[in-house]
Amino acid sequence: MAQTLPNRDDRIELRTTREEKRLLTAAAAHERLDVTSFIMRAVLPAALDVVENAERISLSERDSLRLLDLLENPPAPTPALLAAARRRIARGGKSA
């Protein structure tokens, strides 16, 4: 079954040297792709890795165990937290 390609309407301007453009064009031709598809196929996985690594929090085993313990046995609220909650309720604040 034929796969439909996404509609690519947005544009990105890319400046290259003449030699870089020649190399990209040749590589795309060898893969039977247009230059845009060749570049996108290469850079999108790299972009996804960068974003995922930037947005992922990695915890050590010790920190993971501490977090699980805090979730199962939360500490009592501090006076400052209770005061903040009272101020929020007094303002008619809604929970997040």
N, C-alpha and C positions, 0 to 999 in steps of 0.2 A: 504494500500500500504506500503510495507517495506521501511524503511528509511535507506539510506546508511550512514555508519559511515565515518568520515574523516580519511584519511590515516595518521596514527601517526608514522612518521619515526624519528622525533627528540627525544632525550633522555634527561631525567633529573635524576640525581642520588639523591636518598633520603635515608638518614641514619636514622634508628630508633632503639629504644630498642627492645629487643625480645618481651616484653609485648605489645608495641605499634603495632608491626607488627602482633602479634596474634590478637589484637583487630581489626585492619583494615581488616585483612583477614576474621575474623568472621563476621564483619559488611557487607563486600562486599558479602559474601556468603548468608547472610540473604536477601540481596537485589537482589540476583541472578546476580551479576556483578563481573567482575574481579577487582582486587585491583586498577589497574590503572584507570578504568572507575569510580569506586567508589570515588577515590580521586579527579579526574578531575571534577566530577559532583559537588563536594562540594567546591573546591577551585576556579574554574573559575568564578562563580558569585561574590565571594569575591574579586578576582583580578580585575574584571571589575568595581566593586564599588570603589575600591581604586583609579584606574586610572581615572575614571570619576570625582570623587571628587577632585582629584589633578589637573585636567585640566579644571575644571569648575570655572568660576568667578561668585560669588554671590554678587549682589549689593543690598544695602538698597533701600527703596522706594525713598528716597531723592536723592541718587546717580543715580538711574535709570532715574528719572525725569531730573536731571542735564545733563546726557548723551544724552537723547532725545533732550533736548533744544540745546545742542552744535551741534548735528547733523543737526537740523533744522536751527540753526542760528550760523554757525561757526564764530569764531573770525577772525579778520583780521590777515594776516600773520605778524609775528614779523620781525624786520630787520635781526635778526640772521637766521631765516628760509629762508628769501628771498636771503640772501648771500649764504647759503648752496645750495639752488636751482640753483643759478647762477654758483657756482663752479661745480656742478654736470653736468649742461648743457655744460659748457666749456670743461669738460673732455669727453664729448660725452656719458655721462651716459644714461642708459635706465631706464625707469620707471619700478617699481616692478610689 
